[in-house]
Amino acid sequence: MNREIKINITESIEKKIGRSNWIKWKFSDLVKNIVEKVTPKKSGLEQYIGLEHLDAESLKIKRFGKTSELKGDKQKIYKGDFIFAKRNAYLKRVAIADFDAVASAHSMVLRAKSENILPEFLPFFLLSEIFWQRAIEISVGSLSPTINWKSLAKQKFLLPPKDQQAKLNKLLWSIEDLIECDWKLLNKAHINIEVKSSELIWKSKFPRKPVKSFATKNINKFVDGDWIESKDQSENGIRLLQLADIGIRKFINKSSRFISKETFERLKCFEVLPGDVLIARMPEPIGRACIIPSNEEKMITAVDCCIARVDPEINSNKFLMLLLNSKDFLHKANQLASGSTRQRIARKALEDIEVPKPKLNSQIKIVNEIENFMNTYHIIEKRITNSQSLKKSIINQIFYGI
């Protein structure tokens, strides 16, 4: 949706919302807290929905685990119920179950009381800022703040009558359906990138060489990140890049850690430069990589990452990044991982993986072909972001000031 349409919709919402006939409800008047304990392996259910499967501010469950891998009693959730993460409410995680499943013991299973609220309207209320502010306020604990049902049950909220809920539903679900449609298109675009990468890179007849052969001749290997302890970090200075900054084919720019110039010199840290390929040695997944964008920050990276510096006269850093993020390479990297608590791959094992190594002109040609698919992916991704922003804006206008 363009900006003009967004403005027209939001202005219309503001004009139509009148709160004189709204009703104040306790949360327990709106939902039931369903507690049905099950032993996963004896439940007859295959899918498990853990807190890690819930995305912030998203109603859809896009992934799940297997009950065969679980220990201890969990909760049963039925199709149409809501799974609500009662830990770390600031992450704003709640979703609708599209199927019967086993749910995390650290979640609440909620079911709408249809006599007081339309089940179709409840999810949008659960996504509202007014609800999450209250949920965060009543959370207890310092390390992993948790919501208690008894505290949540007595919280009071002002909601529109059911006839007004029905009118708002129509608009909100039309946006939600648009988002869901674009998610399906995004998934297809992702598959196209994976298929094309495998076809152009791995199903080729290019000679195979260790992946470290892409590194510049003066380094001739991948470089380990630096071992930086907490005591060596500072509030500002030289940026310390971490695993959280490495997405699949993209630099996420998420972390906010630094070291001083004095620490940089004392520890003889390796500076990360724009154009370097940064590789994750830990999940998820192991081996994912991104290119460091141009910026004015001086940077280093943590020990669980490694750096590949490419000579542009001989190799393409974009080709290397695409190769590293291909399903074929990630599978090889994850097979070589080890560790009892957290899996990781040694830098030496990573850089010795044999990969197709075409000449520079072929690398550039392959990059151009794959980037055409990536551009389509980014267009759809941006469309989803815009639609999600619009939905959030409308929801918060509905409940603003209550």
DOSEVO-213095 format. One record per residue (C-alpha): x, y, z; residue in three letters. Coordinates in steps of 0.02 Angstrom, whole numbers, plus 50000, padded with zeros to 5 digits. Example, Ala and Ser with C-alpha at 12.3 -4.5 7.8 and 13.67 -1.06 7.14 Angstrom:
<recs>
      X      Y      Z    r
  50615  49775  50390  ALA
  50684  49947  50357  SER
</recs>
This chain:
<recs>
      X      Y      Z    r
  50000  50000  50000  MET
  50065  50173  49958  ASN
  50073  50319  50081  ARG
  49914  50404  50014  GLU
  49809  50246  50040  ILE
  49884  50223  50214  LYS
  49837  50402  50263  ILE
  49658  50380  50197  ASN
  49636  50219  50297  ILE
  49704  50289  50459  THR
  49600  50449  50444  GLU
  49445  50342  50415  SER
  49484  50238  50571  ILE
  49502  50394  50678  GLU
  49334  50462  50619  LYS
  49239  50299  50647  LYS
  49305  50256  50820  ILE
  49193  50318  50959  GLY
  49223  50249  51132  ARG
  49067  50307  51223  SER
  48988  50134  51214  ASN
  49146  50033  51244  TRP
  49146  49908  51386  ILE
  49282  49877  51516  LYS
  49321  49692  51538  TRP
  49437  49594  51648  LYS
  49554  49490  51541  PHE
  49479  49332  51616  SER
  49310  49388  51545  ASP
  49386  49387  51371  LEU
  49485  49225  51371  VAL
  49500  49057  51458  LYS
  49670  48997  51514  ASN
  49673  48817  51452  ILE
  49785  48702  51554  VAL
  49788  48525  51485  GLU
  49950  48434  51525  LYS
  50011  48300  51404  VAL
  50160  48185  51387  THR
  50222  48230  51212  PRO
  50270  48054  51154  LYS
  50102  47985  51212  LYS
  49996  48130  51148  SER
  49972  48063  50972  GLY
  50028  48233  50908  LEU
  50183  48263  50803  GLU
  50207  48452  50806  GLN
  50278  48551  50950  TYR
  50260  48740  50966  ILE
  50395  48812  51078  GLY
  50429  48994  51119  LEU
  50570  48988  50992  GLU
  50442  48955  50856  HIS
  50348  49117  50890  LEU
  50396  49276  50795  ASP
  50375  49446  50875  ALA
  50210  49532  50830  GLU
  50161  49394  50708  SER
  50002  49290  50722  LEU
  50067  49152  50609  LYS
  50166  48999  50662  ILE
  50289  48971  50520  LYS
  50392  48832  50598  ARG
  50381  48702  50735  PHE
  50476  48562  50819  GLY
  50442  48376  50842  LYS
  50363  48298  50996  THR
  50479  48148  50979  SER
  50624  48257  51036  GLU
  50540  48320  51196  LEU
  50556  48271  51378  LYS
  50436  48309  51520  GLY
  50253  48359  51517  ASP
  50196  48501  51405  LYS
  50030  48581  51363  GLN
  49903  48532  51231  LYS
  49842  48667  51113  ILE
  49695  48648  50997  TYR
  49669  48723  50824  LYS
  49606  48902  50843  GLY
  49680  48928  51017  ASP
  49814  49058  51051  PHE
  49988  49019  51114  ILE
  50051  49162  51219  PHE
  50233  49174  51277  ALA
  50224  49217  51461  LYS
  50413  49238  51471  ARG
  50499  49397  51411  ASN
  50340  49492  51365  ALA
  50443  49631  51286  TYR
  50467  49513  51137  LEU
  50277  49521  51105  LYS
  50249  49341  51053  ARG
  50074  49272  51026  VAL
  50007  49167  50882  ALA
  49856  49069  50824  ILE
  49872  48880  50815  ALA
  49823  48817  50642  ASP
  49828  48637  50703  PHE
  49817  48532  50862  ASP
  49990  48524  50939  ALA
  50096  48513  51096  VAL
  50142  48684  51167  ALA
  50284  48744  51278  SER
  50260  48734  51466  ALA
  50321  48914  51469  HIS
  50171  48974  51370  SER
  49988  49006  51407  MET
  49855  48927  51297  VAL
  49713  49052  51279  LEU
  49540  49028  51206  ARG
  49419  49170  51167  ALA
  49257  49185  51266  LYS
  49148  49217  51116  SER
  49004  49287  51218  GLU
  49111  49441  51258  ASN
  49234  49456  51114  ILE
  49236  49396  50935  LEU
  49370  49261  50919  PRO
  49423  49344  50755  GLU
  49449  49511  50843  PHE
  49545  49445  50994  LEU
  49712  49421  50902  PRO
  49718  49605  50853  PHE
  49686  49659  51032  PHE
  49828  49542  51086  LEU
  49942  49631  50963  LEU
  49898  49805  51029  SER
  50027  49911  51118  GLU
  49907  49942  51263  ILE
  49899  49755  51298  PHE
  50086  49726  51289  TRP
  50126  49877  51398  GLN
  50015  49802  51534  ARG
  50091  49628  51509  ALA
  50267  49697  51528  ILE
  50217  49796  51684  GLU
  50151  49643  51776  ILE
  50296  49528  51728  SER
  50402  49472  51876  VAL
  50583  49416  51883  GLY
  50746  49494  51826  SER
  50833  49368  51713  LEU
  50680  49303  51620  SER
  50526  49407  51671  PRO
  50369  49299  51675  THR
  50183  49336  51677  ILE
  50073  49252  51805  ASN
  49896  49206  51746  TRP
  49816  49268  51907  LYS
  49894  49440  51881  SER
  49849  49446  51697  LEU
  49671  49382  51727  ALA
  49621  49532  51834  LYS
  49690  49666  51716  GLN
  49551  49774  51643  LYS
  49539  49832  51463  PHE
  49415  49941  51368  LEU
  49349  49858  51209  LEU
  49223  49904  51075  PRO
  49054  49813  51068  PRO
  49044  49660  50956  LYS
  48958  49750  50810  ASP
  49104  49874  50803  GLN
  49229  49732  50822  GLN
  49152  49650  50667  ALA
  49177  49808  50563  LYS
  49358  49827  50618  LEU
  49387  49642  50585  ASN
  49349  49662  50401  LYS
  49487  49790  50377  LEU
  49616  49708  50489  LEU
  49593  49534  50415  TRP
  49605  49603  50238  SER
  49779  49669  50283  ILE
  49823  49507  50373  GLU
  49770  49405  50220  ASP
  49876  49518  50110  LEU
  50026  49489  50224  ILE
  49997  49301  50223  GLU
  49986  49300  50033  CYS
  50151  49394  50021  ASP
  50232  49273  50145  TRP
  50190  49132  50026  LYS
  50265  49229  49881  LEU
  50419  49266  49986  LEU
  50440  49081  50023  ASN
  50431  49042  49836  LYS
  50559  49178  49801  ALA
  50673  49102  49934  HIS
  50656  48930  49854  ILE
  50698  49006  49684  ASN
  50858  49079  49756  ILE
  50906  48912  49834  GLU
  50869  48813  49675  VAL
  50962  48937  49564  LYS
  51113  48941  49681  SER
  51123  48751  49681  SER
  51100  48742  49493  GLU
  51225  48878  49445  LEU
  51358  48842  49577  ILE
  51350  48663  49636  TRP
  51283  48572  49484  LYS
  51416  48650  49374  SER
  51577  48571  49314  LYS
  51689  48703  49392  PHE
  51849  48637  49474  PRO
  51837  48605  49662  ARG
  51953  48692  49783  LYS
  51955  48729  49970  PRO
  51843  48878  50005  VAL
  51991  48970  50084  LYS
  52061  48986  49906  SER
  51947  49138  49889  PHE
  52051  49231  50019  ALA
  52178  49360  49965  THR
  52351  49290  49929  LYS
  52435  49394  50064  ASN
  52321  49315  50196  ILE
  52287  49149  50109  ASN
  52159  49092  50238  LYS
  52005  49145  50333  PHE
  52042  49247  50489  VAL
  51973  49208  50662  ASP
  51879  49342  50755  GLY
  51957  49410  50914  ASP
  51933  49342  51090  TRP
  51855  49489  51180  ILE
  51807  49465  51362  GLU
  51672  49569  51448  SER
  51805  49664  51545  LYS
  51883  49720  51380  ASP
  51723  49799  51314  GLN
  51678  49983  51327  SER
  51527  50094  51299  GLU
  51594  50164  51135  ASN
  51744  50160  51021  GLY
  51780  50021  50896  ILE
  51628  49917  50849  ARG
  51627  49733  50902  LEU
  51526  49635  50774  LEU
  51442  49476  50835  GLN
  51345  49324  50775  LEU
  51183  49424  50788  ALA
  51245  49539  50649  ASP
  51261  49397  50523  ILE
  51104  49353  50427  GLY
  51085  49238  50279  ILE
  51148  49345  50134  ARG
  51126  49505  50234  LYS
  51211  49610  50366  PHE
  51084  49635  50507  ILE
  51177  49769  50606  ASN
  51097  49716  50770  LYS
  51233  49714  50904  SER
  51294  49863  51002  SER
  51460  49816  51080  ARG
  51625  49911  51076  PHE
  51806  49908  51130  ILE
  51923  50054  51156  SER
  52064  50100  51039  LYS
  52188  50054  51177  GLU
  52111  49879  51192  THR
  52116  49860  51002  PHE
  52303  49895  51001  GLU
  52342  49796  51159  ARG
  52255  49638  51096  LEU
  52319  49665  50917  LYS
  52144  49644  50848  CYS
  52109  49610  50665  PHE
  52010  49752  50586  GLU
  51857  49706  50484  VAL
  51842  49810  50325  LEU
  51695  49852  50211  PRO
  51681  49717  50078  GLY
  51745  49579  50193  ASP
  51637  49424  50204  VAL
  51590  49387  50385  LEU
  51552  49203  50422  ILE
  51462  49130  50573  ALA
  51543  48977  50654  ARG
  51390  48946  50763  MET
  51204  48921  50724  PRO
  51080  48961  50663  GLU
  51137  48904  50535  PRO
  51323  48872  50547  ILE
  51416  48944  50397  GLY
  51293  49084  50354  ARG
  51380  49238  50289  ALA
  51358  49421  50243  CYS
  51459  49560  50164  ILE
  51512  49705  50275  ILE
  51434  49863  50201  PRO
  51524  50028  50178  SER
  51523  50136  50334  ASN
  51634  50250  50433  GLU
  51648  50138  50587  GLU
  51807  50047  50632  LYS
  51760  49866  50668  MET
  51822  49700  50733  ILE
  51724  49538  50759  THR
  51702  49410  50897  ALA
  51789  49242  50903  VAL
  51635  49143  50847  ASP
  51645  49229  50678  CYS
  51781  49225  50547  CYS
  51828  49343  50407  ILE
  51859  49308  50223  ALA
  51947  49450  50132  ARG
  51934  49435  49943  VAL
  52045  49513  49809  ASP
  51919  49589  49685  PRO
  52044  49571  49544  GLU
  52035  49381  49562  ILE
  51872  49336  49649  ASN
  51701  49408  49686  SER
  51654  49433  49868  ASN
  51470  49426  49816  LYS
  51496  49256  49736  PHE
  51583  49192  49892  LEU
  51441  49258  50001  MET
  51310  49172  49891  LEU
  51411  49010  49890  LEU
  51427  49009  50081  LEU
  51239  49037  50103  ASN
  51189  48901  49980  SER
  51098  48752  50052  LYS
  51237  48637  49990  ASP
  51375  48729  50084  PHE
  51274  48754  50243  LEU
  51238  48568  50247  HIS
  51424  48528  50234  LYS
  51468  48655  50369  ALA
  51338  48590  50491  ASN
  51397  48411  50466  GLN
  51570  48464  50524  LEU
  51508  48552  50681  ALA
  51546  48485  50854  SER
  51514  48528  51036  GLY
  51415  48456  51181  SER
  51316  48611  51229  THR
  51322  48723  51076  ARG
  51374  48663  50905  GLN
  51510  48759  50814  ARG
  51632  48730  50673  ILE
  51820  48758  50686  ALA
  51886  48891  50569  ARG
  52010  48766  50495  LYS
  51872  48639  50458  ALA
  51765  48775  50381  LEU
  51897  48845  50265  GLU
  51950  48672  50204  ASP
  51777  48629  50135  ILE
  51795  48598  49948  GLU
  51682  48704  49839  VAL
  51660  48744  49653  PRO
  51784  48880  49602  LYS
  51745  48962  49434  PRO
  51849  49103  49359  LYS
  51803  49283  49398  LEU
  51700  49315  49241  ASN
  51593  49162  49278  SER
  51576  49213  49460  GLN
  51510  49384  49408  ILE
  51388  49308  49283  LYS
  51318  49191  49416  ILE
  51303  49334  49541  VAL
  51202  49437  49416  ASN
  51081  49293  49384  GLU
  51052  49255  49568  ILE
  51035  49440  49612  GLU
  50886  49452  49494  ASN
  50796  49327  49606  PHE
  50858  49416  49761  MET
  50788  49582  49700  ASN
  50616  49502  49685  THR
  50636  49433  49861  TYR
  50679  49606  49931  HIS
  50531  49688  49844  ILE
  50410  49564  49924  ILE
  50500  49578  50092  GLU
  50480  49767  50090  LYS
  50296  49751  50045  ARG
  50270  49638  50196  ILE
  50359  49762  50309  THR
  50249  49904  50246  ASN
  50089  49803  50270  SER
  50142  49752  50446  GLN
  50177  49934  50489  SER
  50005  49984  50426  LEU
  49920  49846  50526  LYS
  50014  49896  50683  LYS
  49970  50079  50658  SER
  49784  50042  50638  ILE
  49779  49925  50789  ILE
  49860  50055  50900  ASN
  49744  50192  50837  GLN
  49595  50082  50884  ILE
  49655  50060  51063  PHE
  49750  50224  51082  TYR
  49721  50314  51245  GLY
  49619  50178  51330  ILE
</recs>
